[in-house]
Amino acid sequence: MKRFLSLLALVVVPAIYLSGETAGQPGMIGGSVDKMKSCCFAGPVSPRDETWLARTDFSVNWEKLPRHIKVHYRSYELYSLNTIQPLHRSDDLHDTFLAYAGGGLRDWDWNADAWTLGLGARHLSACNGHMFGVAAGYQNADLRRVDVHGPGFNVEWRTPYTVLSYGYSWNRLHVGYSAAKHFLHHRKEANVSTLDLAFQVPYLPWTQFTIGKTWYANKIGRKAFKHHRGLALTRLEYGLRLNLLGCLAVEAGRSGGLKSNHYYRAVLSFGRPASNEYTLVDGLIGNEAFTPRDLRLYGAAPFAHTRAE
């Protein structure tokens, strides 16, 4: 938590200072500030105006693996590059077909990498009040002697106020530590089911709070909601995302699955994506407790659990 608060303070103070400057008074760093403003401080962007770079981001994750997975080398940093790009969009922005990809390195170690690749689609209802999406792909995460990989899918339902998402992955494992082998009972499969609900923190439209749960499973269906031999995953997962600038967000929370532990993340986009509809520099307090979202802006928004991590 201290690391998250320090990261937040280092970003918020300069953001508030720079957002208060006018275009004719660029401040001490002159033209560099103007370039930063054009990238990070510009107002909301329409889907047709955002660039492919705006849908690409660089992130740094700070995490720890639980002791029942790893006794040594538990702490790590993951540096990753992720992108999501529309392959086709209808003229009314109600139908979007897209592709996503990402890759990363843990502590800049080429022998400890993570990557993801997949396709997705979203459909917005005629009343603009409901958006349905589905994505399918393949993920790999090398956690240093604990390699997790396999295909998976995500489905989601968006409203102007909430996002409900469900994900399922068929994971194959290669485990190096005997402690981890004991935890998994020498199993070569550890399929994971996730269910998450995201919504805005009241009166703070630039925030998103997510709460969810993770289950181990052998088969999809009813068994997906049973714990693996009664182990672990009894606590809820949660996350808080703060869109500080159009191009910068910070996140913190507790993740589920095999990496069940607390995490901190900084995400820098190469432009302002349309899905960053509200940011801190656009205004601190909203006019109502829950500000409705324009779902037409979220056709190419990232799916939950599809980042390289």
Summary of the structure (lengths in Angstrom):
residues: 309
radius of gyration: 19.9
end to end distance: 19.8
largest distance: 65.3
contacts: 1001
relative contact order: 0.19
helix: 17%
strand: 45%
